[in-house]
């Protein structure tokens, strides 16, 4: 199969807690989400018909046309989508309410003659879409918050970091995306809601304990909040734990 390698911006959305609603509700949700995305892309100046769209079952992956301005996928596209989701959810039954995780990345993509797409950029996008920080942030947000947004570090650095109109770095938090074999930094945003508290980092760091000769004297140093010095004869065992 002949393919062209092109730099593309890619977006994916996944419906939160879609399982167990039944086929009729899922089909309605899929149709509504597709229409909202089409409207949001159009409002952002991106040709929906020129995008390559692929069904994810309870979501959608969109490969944008070459040359798409990446920043427009953050603003105004995300606010445009969020306002439509919120408007729908106000009058929807529990079975058809829609909250989504949104992931954004960009990179080289192999594009086939029939619109097939493949490549590492799409693998990264899939990991972002499934990342625990985005899942946890949306699950813990009020019901009025209909989406979480996770940007790859590359996407953030080329868009939000510069603080252009509608792009506010202070509204994003750096998180670690660790899914399967993929581990990287990413940037999390909750449109219309506060970010969850930062996860506590491991504060204590200890130098390796050196074994003293039998019957010898050894002085060890453990670094954390201050320094602890210990003098011993024989073996020493140190347990490091987080502070409450």
C-alpha positions, 0 to 999 in steps of 0.5 A: 500500500502506497502511503504518504508521510505527513505531519498532522494534528490528531484529536481523539475523544472517548465517552466516559462510562459508556458501557451498560447504557444499552445499544439505543442510548449508545447509538444516540450518544455517538450520533450526537457527539459526531454532530457536536464535533462537526459543529465545533470543527466548523466553528474553529475554521477546520474543514470537517469533511477534509478530516480523516475520521475513524470510529473508536466504538464509544468515541472518535479519532480525527486526523486533521488536514495538513497545515491545520493550525494546531492552536485552533484545536485547543481554542476555540474548538474545545470551548465550542465543543464544551458549550454544546455538551453542557447545553445537551446535558442540561436536558438529557436523561442520565442514559444520554448525558455525554462527558468525554475525555479529549486528547491532542497530539501531532506528529508524522502520520502515514496516510493511505490512498483510501484515508487509512492512517498509521504511525507512532503519533496515533499510538501516543494519542491512544495512550493519552486518551486512556491516561489515568490523570485524565480519567481521574480528573473527569471522574472527580469533577462536578457533573457540570464539567463535561470534558477533560483535555490532555495535551502531549508535551509536544502539542502543549509546547507548540500551542498553549505555552506561548499564551496566545489569545484563548490559550492560558498556560495557568489553566493547565497542569503537567502530569505523568502519562504512563500507559502500557509501554508509554511514559511521558509528560502531558498537560491536563486541563478541565474546561469549566472546572478547577484542576484537581490537587496535585499528586504528592511527589516523593519528597525523600531521597536517600543515598545508598547505604554502604555495607561496613566490614564486619565489626567495623564502624560506618556513618550513613547520611539520609537526605529528606527534609533536613539531614539525618546522621547515623553511626552504627556497628554492623548492619543498618536497615533504613526505611523511607516513607512519605510524610503524612 
